[in-house]
Structures are given as C-alpha cells and as structure tokens.
Amino acid sequence: MRREVPIGDPHFGKAVQCFCQQQVSSDGRLTRLQRFSNMGRLAEVSFEKTDADGRSGNTDGRTRFKMSMQAAQAYAEDPQGWLVLEGGSGTGKTHLAAAIANRCMEREIPVLFVVAPDLLDHLRASFGPQNEMPYDELFEQIKSIPMLVLDDLGVQSSTPWAEEKLFQLLNHRYVTQLSTVITTNVAVEQTEARLQSRLSDPRLSQLLDLGDVTRGRAPAIGGIEPELLTRMTFATFEPLGKAKDREGQETLAAALQSARSFAQEPDGWLVLMGDTGCGKTHLAVAVAEQRIKAGQPVFFALVPDLLDYLRYTFSPDSRVTYDERFEEVKQTPLLILDDLGAESTTQWANEKLYQIIVHRHNARLPTIITTRKLPNSSRDPIASRINDPRLVTVVPITAPDFRQHAKAVPQGRDRGQDAGARDR
C-alpha cells in the first residue's frame, strides 16, 4: 500500500506493508528463522525443558552444567560478545548452545547454527559452478549474521585451508564484535594460536568449562607430540639397548654422548644413522626436549610428512603460503629431519630437500638428521653436504632394534635392569 502524504514527506511514494500482511509476516518469522538456522531436531531444545543438573554422573559435572546453564540463560537474554562452551563429549555444551539459539530466534534475532566441519564443506562446495550461491556471497552472509553458533570447533580436519577460513570468519566477528557462540571439546589454550588469542580475550569472550575437555591435541607440522617429549628423554634412554656385542654398545654410548653435547650447545649438524628402532629418533627427540625446556624453538618433522605438507601449501587451495612455511623450515634455529631417505624419491621431493639442506649448510644452521643410510652418490648434491666433515658429525649406531622381544634374562642379571631395556 501507499500512504496519502504530501510531496516532500519521507514516506511519499514508498510502498508499505498492510496490517494483515504484517501479522502474517510476524507469525511466520520464527518458522523462517528456524529453517534458516539449520538446527533440525535441536529446534525443540529450550532452557525450560532442560534439567539444570544435566546428565553427568558425578557431582563436579552436575555443578559445572548448572553454573554454565545459568550463564547461558543470561547470555541468551542479552547476547553481547562471545560465549565459548568448552567440554568433552556428552557434557551438554551443544544442548546449551541450541537453547541459546532458540531463545534468540524467539526474540526475532537471526541465527545460523552450524557444525564446524559442515561449514567448511559448504564453503568448499560453493566453489563449484553448480552451486546456487557463490563462495564470496555465502562467506559474507556467514561472517555478518547477527548471531552465529559454531558447534564442535576443533573436530574439523586441520588443513591450512580450513584453519585459514575459520580464522577469517572468527576474526571478522571478533573485530566487529558480532554475537557468537562456540562449542569445542579441545582446551582453548591448545587451539591454533591466532584463534586462541580471540577465544580467550576477556574483553569480548566468556568461557564456560563443562569439564572432560580433550587436552594434548596433536601438534601441527613442526611440533612434537607431548607424549613423545615425556617418553623420549635422555633419562629414559637405555645406553645398552639390545646390543649384545661390544661394538653395538659403544655406538649407543657414543650416540648418547654426542646428543647430550649437542643439546647443551647446538652447533653444526648431527647425523644419527642406524637401522629402524636403534634409538636415533629417541635421541633426536631428547635433544628437542632439552632445547624446548631452555625456551628455544625447534622444528621437528618426519621427512615424508614434511614434503606432503609442503606439497599441499603449494596448491591453490592452501591459504598458508608455500613460501611462508618453506622459509620457516629453512630458517628455524634448530631443524630435526627424522627418517631422511624414507620419502618418495621424486624430482620435486629431491629439489625441496636440496633447497632446505643447501640453505642450512651454507648458513651453518644447527640441524639434526636421522637416517637409515647415508646418501653417498658422487652426483648427489645432498650427499656432499651431509658428508661434509667440516660441519657434520655422523654417528653410526649398529645396535639392533630395541623393540625386539627380550631374550630370557641370564642368571645373575638384575631383572629390573632388563625390564628397563624392554621399556626402551
């Protein structure tokens, strides 16, 4: 309809909705919001239907849920800033997030509820020519929606592309301070560094800990599993290993001494060479553990994994640039290349290894390499650097695989000592 107003009135010539259509629109708005929010059966969840004690079988879990529910209810009535629900599977974080979303929709606030892996799948699909909505338009709508509920952050595949998309999304909402609810089963302090700073910012974000959170997340390329750093130390290294001959025992002792010296003051290159299971990786990790304790950065990578990662960053899908990560590997203060020689011997792989090794050789940057066999071809440019006695200390280990089943304990030998050898 048009209002009868004089020329010059701001409403002159503009169409307005009649009262009956306003009523129809209001009645159907919640239904449309629920359909857009992508919640499915979670659209039935509400605070009124929720047991405040939750479903935990222990007192601590029930207390955490009750306190979190009170905070979630308060947030739903005034959704300002971010609310991060941290907890293990079954602690009720998704339930509370859904209740917040439904309460906001009752108050006519547009909400998008989406699981993190599904969100990334939608974004990937939007690159296709058959997709109804172009990627840029879809991503802009998700970034700018008044209320976003992002469920299960941390369970998505941790590729550079995924990490970059999530950062772009959440960084936009962080800068613009748009209302956002996030659930995760990963401890916030173990999320990707850039996300961590935003999720834990007390000026914008409120953290609710429902307990049983997953800790010890696998590190990204270049990091070392916390379990390995605990298990593979100098203190747990068995200097006798499975060596039965004097030569094998002496090579283990020499390798241990060389690794200890290198850990104190990394200088030059240390190459640990031996068969699978002889202890070379254990010593390399032990060096890393000492340097990390001293507050020094270490980049540790299994060579085949490193090359796979570099291949991915080289692809057009990657949002982490190849040059950036390749430069990090070349320049890191201490690089540990584990199992050199296990990689696929393609021209591309050889070229990348050559560039890394030549740069670090020329710059005399501390490097540890473990390998089953030294390259020795006269035409191999990598071999000439690894065999350079001016920079490289090669320590062969002739001891057998320590994972072999233990022999019967000889009479008179201390069984505790043999048990230690088996642990090694």
C-alpha positions in Angstrom: 0.0 0.0 0.0 0.9 3.7 -0.3 0.3 6.3 2.3 -1.5 9.5 1.4 1.1 12.0 2.4 2.2 15.3 0.7 5.1 15.6 -1.6 8.3 16.0 0.4 7.2 13.6 3.2 9.9 10.9 3.6 7.2 8.2 3.1 5.9 9.8 -0.2 5.8 7.2 -3.0 7.1 4.4 -0.8 5.3 1.0 -0.5 4.4 -0.1 3.0 3.1 -3.5 4.2 -0.6 -3.6 5.2 -1.5 -4.6 8.7 -2.8 -8.1 7.7 0.4 -8.9 5.9 2.4 -7.6 8.9 0.6 -10.1 11.1 1.2 -13.0 8.7 4.9 -12.0 8.4 5.2 -11.9 12.2 3.6 -15.3 12.6 5.9 -16.9 10.1 9.1 -15.2 11.1 10.1 -17.7 13.8 9.5 -20.6 11.3 11.7 -19.0 8.7 14.4 -18.2 11.2 14.4 -21.9 12.4 14.6 -23.1 8.9 17.5 -20.8 8.1 19.3 -21.7 11.3 19.8 -25.3 10.1 19.1 -26.8 13.6 16.9 -29.7 12.7 15.7 -31.5 15.9 17.7 -29.1 18.1 15.0 -26.5 17.3 13.0 -28.3 20.1 15.6 -27.6 22.8 14.8 -24.9 25.3 16.0 -23.8 28.8 12.6 -24.6 30.2 12.8 -28.2 29.1 16.3 -28.7 30.4 17.2 -30.3 33.7 19.5 -27.8 35.5 21.6 -30.7 36.9 22.4 -32.1 33.4 23.1 -35.7 32.8 26.6 -36.1 34.4 27.1 -39.0 36.8 29.3 -37.0 39.1 28.9 -34.0 41.4 31.5 -31.9 39.6 29.9 -32.4 36.2 26.4 -31.5 37.6 27.8 -28.4 39.3 29.6 -27.3 36.1 26.5 -27.8 34.0 24.2 -25.9 36.4 26.6 -22.9 36.5 27.0 -23.0 32.8 23.3 -23.1 32.2 22.7 -20.0 34.3 25.4 -18.2 32.4 23.9 -19.4 29.1 20.4 -18.2 30.0 21.8 -14.8 30.9 23.6 -14.6 27.6 20.5 -15.6 25.6 18.6 -12.6 27.1 21.4 -10.2 26.2 23.7 -11.8 23.6 26.6 -9.5 23.7 30.1 -10.6 22.8 31.2 -14.2 22.6 30.3 -17.3 24.7 32.7 -20.2 24.5 31.4 -23.6 25.8 34.4 -25.9 26.4 33.7 -29.5 27.4 34.0 -33.2 26.5 31.5 -35.3 24.5 28.2 -35.5 26.4 28.8 -32.7 28.8 25.8 -30.7 27.4 27.6 -27.9 25.5 25.7 -28.4 22.2 22.4 -28.6 24.2 23.1 -25.2 25.8 24.2 -23.6 22.5 21.0 -24.8 20.9 18.9 -23.4 23.8 20.6 -20.1 23.3 19.9 -20.1 19.6 16.2 -20.9 20.0 15.8 -18.2 22.6 17.4 -15.7 20.3 15.1 -16.7 17.5 12.1 -16.3 19.7 13.3 -12.7 20.2 13.5 -12.4 16.3 17.3 -12.4 16.2 18.5 -14.2 13.0 20.7 -17.2 14.0 22.8 -19.6 12.0 23.6 -22.8 13.8 26.3 -24.9 12.0 28.8 -27.6 12.9 32.4 -26.6 12.0 33.1 -29.5 9.6 29.8 -28.9 7.8 30.5 -25.2 7.5 33.8 -25.9 5.8 32.1 -28.4 3.5 29.6 -25.8 2.4 32.3 -23.3 1.7 34.3 -25.8 -0.4 31.1 -26.7 -2.3 30.4 -23.1 -3.1 33.5 -23.0 -5.3 31.7 -25.4 -7.7 30.0 -23.9 -10.8 26.7 -25.7 -10.0 26.4 -24.0 -6.6 23.4 -21.7 -6.2 25.3 -19.1 -4.1 28.8 -18.0 -5.0 31.5 -18.5 -2.4 32.0 -14.8 -1.7 28.4 -14.2 -1.1 27.9 -17.3 1.2 31.0 -16.5 3.2 29.9 -12.8 3.6 26.5 -13.9 4.9 28.0 -16.3 7.4 30.5 -13.7 8.6 27.9 -11.0 9.1 24.9 -12.8 10.5 23.8 -11.2 13.8 24.1 -14.5 15.8 26.4 -17.4 14.8 26.5 -20.7 16.7 29.6 -22.7 15.7 29.3 -26.2 17.1 32.2 -28.6 17.5 35.1 -26.3 16.7 38.3 -28.5 16.7 36.9 -31.6 15.1 37.3 -30.3 11.6 40.2 -31.6 9.5 43.2 -29.4 10.4 44.4 -28.4 6.9 45.9 -25.0 6.2 42.8 -24.1 4.1 40.4 -25.0 7.0 42.5 -23.1 9.6 42.6 -20.0 7.4 38.8 -20.0 6.7 38.0 -20.4 10.3 40.4 -17.6 11.3 38.9 -15.3 8.6 35.4 -16.0 9.8 36.1 -15.6 13.6 38.5 -12.7 13.2 35.8 -10.7 11.3 33.3 -11.4 14.0 35.9 -10.6 16.7 36.8 -7.2 15.1 33.1 -6.3 14.6 32.1 -7.8 18.0 29.2 -9.8 16.5 27.4 -12.2 18.8 28.9 -15.7 18.6 28.6 -18.9 20.5 31.3 -21.5 20.1 31.4 -25.1 21.4 34.6 -27.1 21.5 35.9 -30.3 23.0 39.5 -29.0 22.8 41.0 -26.9 25.5 41.1 -23.3 24.3 44.8 -22.9 25.2 45.5 -25.7 22.7 43.7 -24.2 19.8 45.6 -22.6 16.9 47.5 -19.6 18.3 45.6 -16.9 16.4 42.2 -18.3 17.4 43.3 -18.8 20.9 44.0 -15.1 21.4 40.5 -14.3 20.3 38.6 -17.1 22.1 40.3 -16.2 25.4 40.1 -12.4 25.2 38.2 -11.5 28.4 37.1 -8.2 26.9 34.8 -10.0 24.5 34.7 -13.7 25.3 33.2 -15.5 28.2 34.5 -19.1 28.7 32.3 -21.8 30.3 34.1 -25.0 31.2 31.8 -28.0 31.4 34.7 -30.4 32.1 36.2 -33.5 30.4 37.8 -31.4 27.7 40.2 -33.0 25.3 43.8 -32.0 26.0 47.1 -32.8 24.4 45.9 -32.1 20.9 48.2 -33.3 18.2 50.6 -30.5 17.2 50.7 -29.0 13.7 53.6 -29.8 11.4 56.9 -28.9 13.1 55.6 -29.7 16.6 56.3 -32.8 18.7 53.6 -34.9 20.4 53.7 -34.1 24.2 53.7 -37.9 24.9 56.9 -38.3 22.9 58.6 -35.4 24.8 57.7 -37.2 28.0 58.7 -40.7 26.9 61.8 -40.0 24.8 64.3 -38.2 27.1 67.9 -38.7 27.9 66.9 -40.1 31.3 64.8 -42.9 29.7 67.3 -43.8 27.0 68.8 -47.2 27.7 72.5 -47.0 26.6 72.8 -50.8 26.2 69.7 -51.2 24.1 69.6 -54.7 22.6 73.2 -54.7 21.7 74.9 -57.9 22.7 78.3 -57.1 21.2 80.8 -54.5 22.4 80.7 -52.5 19.2 76.9 -52.0 19.3 77.1 -50.9 23.0 79.9 -48.5 22.2 78.0 -46.9 19.3 74.9 -46.4 21.6 77.1 -44.8 24.2 78.8 -42.5 21.6 75.4 -41.5 20.2 74.1 -40.7 23.6 77.2 -38.6 24.4 77.0 -36.7 21.1 73.3 -36.0 21.5 73.8 -34.7 25.1 76.7 -32.4 23.9 74.6 -31.1 21.0 71.6 -30.4 23.3 73.8 -28.3 25.5 75.1 -26.1 22.7 73.7 -26.8 19.2 76.5 -26.2 16.7 76.8 -27.7 13.3 74.9 -30.8 12.2 74.4 -34.1 13.9 73.5 -37.1 11.8 72.3 -40.2 13.6 72.5 -43.2 11.4 71.2 -46.7 12.1 68.6 -49.4 11.4 65.0 -48.9 12.5 64.5 -49.0 16.2 68.1 -48.5 17.2 67.3 -45.3 19.2 68.2 -42.5 16.8 64.7 -40.8 16.9 64.7 -41.2 20.7 67.9 -39.2 20.9 66.7 -36.6 18.4 63.5 -36.0 20.5 65.6 -35.9 23.7 67.6 -33.1 22.2 64.4 -31.3 21.2 63.0 -31.7 24.7 66.1 -30.1 26.3 66.1 -27.1 23.8 62.3 -26.5 24.4 62.9 -26.5 28.1 65.6 -23.9 27.5 62.9 -21.8 25.7 64.4 -22.3 22.3 62.3 -23.0 19.1 62.5 -26.5 17.5 61.0 -27.6 14.2 60.7 -31.4 14.2 59.3 -33.3 11.2 59.2 -36.7 9.7 60.7 -36.1 6.2 57.8 -37.7 4.2 55.2 -35.8 6.3 57.1 -32.5 5.7 57.2 -33.0 2.0 53.5 -33.9 1.9 52.7 -30.7 3.8 54.8 -28.5 1.5 53.1 -30.0 -1.5 49.7 -29.0 0.0 50.8 -25.5 0.7 52.0 -25.2 -2.9 48.4 -26.0 -4.1 46.0 -23.2 -5.0 43.6 -24.4 -2.2 46.0 -23.6 0.5 45.6 -20.4 2.4 49.0 -20.8 4.1 51.5 -19.8 1.5 54.2 -22.2 0.5 56.9 -19.5 0.6 56.0 -18.7 4.2 56.2 -22.2 5.5 59.2 -23.2 3.4 61.1 -20.2 4.7 60.2 -21.2 8.3 61.7 -24.7 7.7 64.9 -23.2 6.2 65.4 -20.6 8.9 64.3 -22.3 12.1 67.0 -22.2 14.8 67.0 -26.0 15.2 65.6 -28.3 12.5 65.2 -32.0 13.1 64.6 -34.1 10.0 63.6 -37.6 11.0 64.0 -40.6 8.8 65.7 -39.0 5.8 65.6 -41.4 2.9 62.0 -42.7 3.7 60.4 -40.1 1.4 59.3 -40.9 -2.2 62.2 -40.1 -4.5 60.5 -37.8 -6.9 62.2 -34.9 -8.6 60.1 -32.5 -6.7 60.9 -34.1 -3.3 64.6 -34.1 -4.1 64.5 -30.5 -5.2 62.8 -29.3 -2.0 65.2 -31.3 0.2 68.1 -30.0 -1.7 67.0 -26.4 -1.2 66.5 -26.9 2.6 69.7 -28.7 3.1 71.8 -26.4 0.9 70.5 -23.3 2.7 71.1 -24.7 6.1 74.5 -25.9 5.1 75.6 -22.5 3.7 74.1 -20.7 6.8 75.6 -23.3 9.2 72.3 -23.6 11.0 72.0 -26.3 13.6 70.4 -29.4 12.2 69.8 -33.0 13.3 69.1 -35.7 10.7 68.2 -39.3 11.4 68.6 -41.8 8.6 69.0 -45.5 8.0 71.6 -45.0 5.4 73.8 -42.1 4.3 73.4 -40.9 0.7 76.8 -41.5 -0.9 76.4 -40.9 -4.7 79.1 -38.7 -6.1 76.4 -36.9 -8.2 74.0 -36.3 -5.2 74.3 -32.7 -4.0 72.5 -33.6 -0.8 75.1 -36.3 -0.1 78.0 -33.9 -0.4 76.5 -31.6 2.3 75.6 -34.4 4.7 79.1 -36.0 4.4 80.9 -32.7 4.9 83.2 -33.3 8.0 83.8 -29.6 8.5 80.2 -29.1 9.6 78.6 -32.6 10.1 79.2 -35.1 12.8 78.0 -38.5 11.7 77.3 -41.0 14.5 76.6 -44.6 13.3 74.6 -46.9 15.6 75.0 -50.6 15.0 72.7 -51.8 17.8 69.7 -53.8 16.7 66.0 -52.8 17.0 65.2 -52.3 20.7 61.6 -53.3 20.1 62.6 -56.9 19.5 61.3 -59.4 22.1 63.6 -59.7 25.1 65.6 -62.8 25.5 65.4 -64.8 28.7 67.2 -63.0 31.5 70.6 -64.6 32.2 71.1 -65.8 35.7 72.7 -63.2 37.9 71.4 -60.3 35.9 69.2 -57.7 37.6 65.7 -58.2 36.3 64.8 -54.5 36.9 67.6 -53.5 34.5 66.3 -55.9 31.9 62.8 -54.5 32.3 64.2 -51.0 31.7 65.7 -52.3 28.5 62.4 -53.6 27.4 60.7 -50.2 28.1 63.4 -48.6 25.9 
